[in-house]
């Protein structure tokens, strides 16, 4: 891993310059050379390669430690003599814990401690993604629990499955899909807002280029892969345990192999949006942001350092605590009314502009040029 991460670890609110960008990534072999229909696959491969190389280049000691701790916690919880032997199905609750061997019990405690440590590292290193990281961990546990429900009355699931016996598990799947969609939508819309505010330009082609640089197609593919991996790993593990009379070690081995992919992909999913948007961003949907803007409109903090980029004349604008710029309403009838760029004024319904004309030198410039740009992406 690169030593350049030491700077970002010491000050998480400032991001170091990127060692390379998405357009610098090249594929050794493009599937589109075989057929043009495979071009989207090349796009996904390119972005996943970019995410992986960027993580390899920038992950410092703390992130690598979190990765090792999470993987170690999974292995400790999975490789147990109690699982190998099948355990005692008649011993449950406290009685079941009493029947667990001393080494297995100690191993279980170590696994719990490692998971708590892993959760602490994740919550402290990814403040922007804190809520969403908890949601992903809950979804992982939900995947395991729904497999228990699926195998409760049918140990051969999905063979001979009966829909009436799957209602509880299907309900959990729907909840997981809902949270997944909300997570994906929040990241996508926050990315869109980030580009519109921090990379605004009068040339549409420049804006389109920035949007391509901030593409999340590869990240979305990793999210789908993570869901599929957690589902399969949970199914194979529960399926192995459910077949107590004739256990098949293949399912157990696949549970371990697929499970080893869950933690690193999980960390990529929560690290990449924060790396792209900055540690001061807030991942939320447009609807939630708009609702908060309407409730807080007029109560924002004045940005004292806003100056004209040409003559350094003071520019009247405000800025919210999450970094979004609020500008005066273009209508003369709306006095002292401010709002976020692109949103509509509550009084005159006009949109708040992204550009201003300096009263001193007459230059027409984007509002974003008046404030220091702390973004590295």
N, C-alpha and C positions, 0 to 999 in steps of 0.2 A: 504494500500500500504506500501511497505517497506521503511524504512528510509535510506536504503543503497543507494538510488538514489541521495541523497544530494551530494555525492562526485562527481558523474558523471555530475550533474547539474553545479557544480562549475567549472569543467574543462571538457568540452565536448570532448576534444581530447584524453582523457585517460579513458578507460573503466574499471570498477571494475570487479573483478573476478565473474564468473557466480555462482549463488547459486546452480545450478544443470544443468545437460546436458541432451541431448535428450535421451541417452541410459538409463538414470535414470527413465524415465517416464514409468509407467505401466498402462495398462487398466484394469479396474475391470472386464469387460466382453469383450471377443474378439469374433467378429462375425465369424472369421475363424474357431471357434470350431463347428459352424453350417455347414459351407461348406468352402473348401479351396479357392474357387473363391472369397470369401469376404475378403481375406487377404489384398489386396490393400486398401480396405475401412478402415481396422484397422490401416494401415500405415498413412492414412490421419487423422484419429481420434487422433492418438498418437501425430502427429506433431502439430495439431491444439491445443490440450491440452497443449503441451509444450509451444507453443507461448503464449497462454492465461495465463498460470501460470507464465511464465517469465515476461510478461507485468504486471501482478498483483503484482509480487514481486519487480519489479524495477521501475515502473512508480512513479515519484515523484510529488511534488506539481504542478510544471509547466505543466506537461503533463496532470495531472488530471484536472487542470484549463482549458486547451485547450479543453479537452473532454467535460467538462461542458458547456463552452462557445459555442462550436459548436452545441451541442444538444439544448441548450437554443435558439440559433439563428434559428434553424430549427423549433422549437415549436412556437416561436414568429411569424415566417413567415407563418406557416400553420394554426394555430388556430386563425382565424380572423372572425369577425362578417360579413365582406364583403363576405367571402367565404360561410359562413352559409346561408346568404340571397340570394346568387347568383349574387349580384351586378346588375348594370345596363348595359346591353350589348350595348345600344345606346350611352353611354358616354365613349369616348375614349380620349387618350392623356391628355392634361392639364385639359380638361373639366372633365374627369374621376377622376383625382386627386382632383379636387375641390368638387366633389360629395362624396368623401370618408369622413366618420365620423372622428371627431377630435381624438377620442381614437384609431380608426383603423389606422389613419395616424401616430400618435405617436408610435403605436406598430410597424408599418412598418419601421419607422426611427430607432427604437431600434434594430430591426432585422438586418438592414443594418450595424449598428455600431457593433453589435455582430459578424457578418460575417467578417467584416474588422479586428476586433480584433482576431478572430479565424485564419484568414489567416496570420496575423502577427506572432502569436505564432507558427504556423506550419512552416513558413519560417525561423524563428530564431532558432527553436529547431531541425530542420532536414535539416542542410545545405547540406548534401550529397544527399538528396532526394528532393531538392528544386524545380528543374525543373519538376520532375516527379509528385510531389504533385500538382503543378499548372496544369499539364496535367490531373490528375485525377479529379480535381475540374471542369475543363473545360468539361471533359467527362460527369460529373454529370449534368451540365447545358445543355449539348448537348442532353442528354437523355430526359430532360424535353422539350426542344425545338422540338425535332423530334416527340414527342407525340402530341404537338400542331399541327404540320403539318399533322400527321395522322388523327387527329380528325377535321381538318378544314373543310373537305367536307363530313366526315362520323362520326357523333357523336356517332355511335354505334361500332366504331372500337374495335376489329378486325372483328366484324360481318359485312357481306356485303362489305368487303374491295375490292377495285379495284386497281390493280397494277399500272395503269397509274396515279392514284392520290397519290401514295406513293413514287414516285421517289425521291423527295427532302429528305424525311425521311430516305429512304434506303441509300441515299448517305451519310447522317450524320452517320448512323450505320456503314457503311464501314470505314469511317474516325475514328470513335471510336474504332473499332476493330483493325485498323492499329496501332493506338497509344497504345492500350492495348498490342498488340503483341510486339511492340518495347520496351515497359516498361518491359514486362516479359523477353524478350530475353536479355535485358541489365543487369537485375539483375542476371539472370542465368549465363551468360558468365562472369560477374564480380566475381560471386561466384567461378566459375571454376578457374579463374586466381588467385584469392585469395588463394585457396587451393594449387595450383601448386607452388606458390611463397612462401607463409608463412608456409606451412605444407609439404614441399618437404622432401621425405625420400627414402632411397634406397630400403626399403621393400615395395612392391606394396600393401601388405595387410594393412599396416599402412596408406597408402594414401587412400585406399578404405574405411577404417574406418573413416578417417577424412571427406571424401566426404559424408558418411552417416550422420555424425554429422552435416554437413552443408546442409542437404537435404532441398529442397524448395518445396516439393510436397504439404505439408500442406499450405504453403504460396500461392502457385499457386491456390489451391482450394479456399482459401479465396478471391483471386482476381476474380475468376469465380463467387463466391457467391455474391461479391460486385456488379459486373456488373448486375447480375440477379436481385438483390434487388433494385438497382437504376432504372432499367428498369421497374420493377413492381410498385415501389412506384410512379414513374413519371406517368405511365399509369393510375393507380388507381386515382391519384389526378386530372389529366386532364379529365379522364372519368367522374368523379363526376361533374366537372364544366361544361363539354360539355352537360350533360343531365339537362338543366335548367328547362324544363317543368316537368320532373318526376325524381328529384334527388334521388339517392339511398345512404343512409348514410353508407352502408356497404363499398362502395369504398373509402369513405373519411376516415373511421376508419382504413382500411387497408393501406391507404396512410400514416397515422400517425405511425402506428405500424411498417410497413416496413421501413419507413424513419428513425425511431429511431435507426435502426441497421446500417445505412449507415456511420455515423460519427465514431463510435468506430472501425468498420472494416476498414474504410479509414485510421485511425491512426495506426492500426496494420500493414497495408500494407506498410506504409512508415517508421514505426519505426523498424520493424524487420530486413530488409536488412541493415539499418545503424547500428543496434546493432550487427549484425553478422560480418560486414565488417569493422567497425570502422568509426570514424568521419573524418578520413583523406582519405578515399577511394573516388573513383569517379566511379559512376555507368554509364557504357557505354558498347557498344557492342564491340566484338573482332575486327570487321572490322574498327570501328572508332579508337580504340586504336592502331591497327597496322598501320593505315594511319598516325597517329600522330607520332608514333615511327619512321617511315621512313622519315618523314619530319624533325624530331628533332634529328636524330641519330648523335651522335658525339658532341652534345651541352648540355650534361647533367652535373649535379653538382657532384663533387667528394665527396664521403662519407669518412670523416676524421677518423671516429671511427672504420673502418673495420679492424679487427685483426684476426689472426689465433686462433681458439679456444683452440689449444694445447700449442703453444709456444708464442702466442701474437705477432707474426711477422706481420707487415703491409701487408694487402692484397689489391691488385689493383682492385678496382671496383668503379662504379659510381652509383648514384641513382637519379631518377627523382623526381620532386616535389610531385608527387602523390604516392611516396613510392616504385615504381617498381625498381628492381635491374638491373643494366646494367653492363655486364662483358666483359673482353677482348675477342677478336676473337681468337679461338684456332689455326688458321692458322698463321704460322710464316711470311707469305707474307703480312699479314694485320697488319701494325704497327699503334698503337694508335687508333684502331677501336673498338668501344664499341657498345653493343646492349643488348636489353632485353633478359633475359633467355628464351630459346625456340624459339626465332625468328631467321630468317636467315640473315646472313651477306650480305650486298648489293654488296660486292666485290667478295668474294670467294664462296658465297652461302652456307657456312657451318653454322650449327646451333650453337648458343651461348650456352655453357654448363651450367649445373646447379651445377656442382661440380668443385673443383680445387685441385691441389696438391701443398702443401706448399713447397717452395724451401728451407726452413730452417730445418723443422723437417720431411718432407716427408709425412705427413698425408694427406689422401684424404678425403675431407669433403665438404658438401654442402656450397655454397656461403652464404646461408641464416643464417648459424651458425656464420658468421663473424660479423653480425650487431645485435644490440639489438632488440629483438622481443617485440614490443609494443602492439601486438594484445592480446586480452583477450579471444578470442573464440578458 
